[in-house]
Amino acid sequence: MSPLRLLAPALVLAAAPAWAEVCIDRGAGQYAANHKVCASSVLKPQGANTYGPGNLFRDRAAAWCEGAPGSGRGEYIRILYAEPVRFKSILIGNGYAKSKQTFFANARARTIRIETADGLSFAAEIKDTEELQTIRLPRAVKTATLRVEIVDVYGGDRHQDLCLHFVQPNFEEMDKESQ
């Protein structure tokens, strides 16, 4: 067997990026059937800290942080529902809000693109604050897929990695209207 043929698999592995979409199953909740949350990339763990998409639903001391090279532009969160859900706004927690220092050390979203499987696609500006923000959609949607892509960023003081600590449709708003 030729030496080049033995090296070919190693060359393919070496050329593959170290990041890839990571998904977690979230199960069913009060407002939604089973769903999966995916992130385009995830920053590698640092000590006891992990940065996967499961952190988007925890307390402010955790965050999803992308792990691709560069500023985070083009990275995304995708939520896939087993059955279509209805909502007309989403809640976003910008940055890694563990502390003011951590928040400003990492990159944060400045502009996002929100896309749904029912054809909605629009850009929204995000405030540079760790407080939860409501992003109103141009119309109510009924969709099985929500995609939030990073279009522009606020740069971090120490790190390029972009972080978010919360992303979820605002189901309670629709629930209140139906009462």
C-alpha positions in Angstrom: 0.0 0.0 0.0 1.4 3.4 -0.9 2.4 5.7 2.0 0.2 8.5 0.5 -2.8 6.2 0.7 -2.1 5.6 4.5 -1.9 9.4 5.0 -5.1 10.3 3.2 -7.5 9.7 6.1 -5.3 11.7 8.4 -5.2 14.6 5.9 -9.0 14.6 5.7 -9.3 14.7 9.5 -6.7 17.4 9.8 -8.6 19.6 7.3 -12.0 19.2 9.1 -12.9 22.1 11.3 -12.8 21.6 15.1 -16.3 23.1 15.4 -19.6 21.7 14.2 -23.3 22.1 15.0 -24.1 20.8 18.5 -27.7 19.8 19.5 -29.4 18.9 22.7 -32.9 17.5 23.3 -35.0 19.7 25.5 -38.1 17.5 25.8 -41.6 19.0 26.2 -42.4 22.1 28.2 -45.5 23.9 29.3 -45.9 25.6 25.9 -44.1 23.4 23.4 -43.9 19.8 22.4 -40.5 18.0 22.3 -37.9 20.3 20.9 -34.2 20.3 20.1 -31.8 23.3 20.4 -28.8 23.4 18.2 -25.8 25.8 18.0 -23.6 26.3 15.0 -20.5 25.9 17.2 -19.5 25.7 20.8 -16.5 27.0 22.6 -14.4 24.2 24.2 -14.8 23.8 28.0 -12.5 25.9 30.1 -12.0 24.4 33.5 -15.4 23.6 35.0 -17.1 26.0 32.5 -19.0 24.6 29.5 -20.6 26.7 26.8 -23.2 24.4 25.0 -26.7 25.3 23.9 -28.2 23.9 27.1 -26.9 26.9 28.9 -29.4 29.1 27.0 -32.1 28.1 29.5 -30.3 28.2 32.8 -29.3 31.1 35.1 -27.3 34.1 34.1 -24.1 32.4 35.4 -24.0 30.2 32.3 -24.0 31.0 28.5 -23.8 29.5 25.1 -20.5 30.8 23.5 -19.7 30.1 19.9 -16.4 28.4 19.2 -15.7 29.2 15.6 -12.7 31.4 14.6 -13.5 35.1 14.4 -16.0 37.4 15.9 -19.1 35.2 15.9 -20.7 36.7 12.8 -22.7 34.0 11.0 -23.0 31.7 14.0 -26.5 30.7 15.0 -28.9 29.1 17.4 -31.6 26.9 15.9 -34.6 25.6 17.8 -36.5 22.7 16.2 -40.0 21.8 17.6 -41.7 18.4 17.0 -44.9 20.3 16.3 -45.4 23.9 15.1 -45.6 26.5 17.9 -47.1 30.0 17.9 -45.4 33.2 19.1 -44.9 36.8 18.1 -41.8 37.8 20.1 -38.6 36.2 21.3 -36.7 36.7 24.5 -32.9 37.3 24.2 -30.3 37.4 27.0 -27.2 39.0 25.4 -23.7 38.1 26.4 -22.2 36.1 29.2 -24.0 37.7 32.2 -22.1 36.0 35.1 -20.7 39.4 36.1 -20.2 42.8 34.5 -16.5 41.9 33.9 -17.4 38.6 32.2 -20.2 40.4 30.2 -17.8 43.0 28.7 -14.9 40.5 28.3 -16.7 38.5 25.7 -18.4 39.6 22.4 -22.1 40.2 22.4 -24.8 40.3 19.6 -25.4 43.7 18.1 -27.7 42.6 15.2 -29.4 39.3 14.8 -31.4 37.8 11.9 -34.5 35.9 13.0 -35.8 33.2 10.5 -38.7 30.8 10.9 -39.9 27.9 8.7 -43.1 29.8 7.8 -41.1 32.3 5.8 -40.3 35.1 8.3 -36.9 36.7 8.0 -35.9 40.0 9.5 -33.0 41.7 11.3 -33.3 43.1 14.8 -30.9 45.3 16.8 -29.9 44.0 20.3 -29.1 46.3 23.2 -25.6 45.9 24.8 -27.1 44.9 28.1 -27.3 41.6 30.0 -30.9 42.2 30.9 -33.5 40.0 29.1 -34.8 41.8 25.9 -38.0 41.2 24.1 -37.7 41.2 20.3 -41.1 41.8 18.6 -41.6 39.9 15.3 -43.3 41.8 12.4 -46.1 39.3 12.7 -47.2 36.3 14.7 -45.7 33.0 13.5 -46.6 29.3 13.6 -43.5 27.4 13.0 -41.5 24.3 13.8 -38.2 26.0 13.4 -36.7 29.2 14.8 -33.2 30.3 13.7 -31.3 33.2 15.3 -28.2 34.2 13.4 -25.5 36.7 14.6 -25.2 39.4 11.9 -23.1 42.0 13.8 -21.4 42.1 17.2 -20.2 44.3 20.1 -16.5 43.2 20.5 -15.3 41.8 23.8 -12.6 43.5 25.8 -10.6 40.3 26.2 -12.2 37.6 24.0 -13.6 37.3 20.5 -16.0 34.5 21.5 -19.6 35.7 21.2 -22.0 34.6 24.0 -25.7 34.6 24.7 -27.3 33.5 27.9 -31.0 33.1 26.8 -32.9 32.6 23.5 -36.5 31.4 23.5 -39.9 32.3 22.0 -42.1 34.3 24.4 -44.9 31.8 24.7 -46.4 33.5 27.7 -47.4 36.5 25.6 -49.6 34.3 23.3 -51.0 32.5 26.4 -52.1 35.7 28.0 -53.9 36.8 24.8 -55.9 33.6 24.5 -57.3 34.0 28.0 
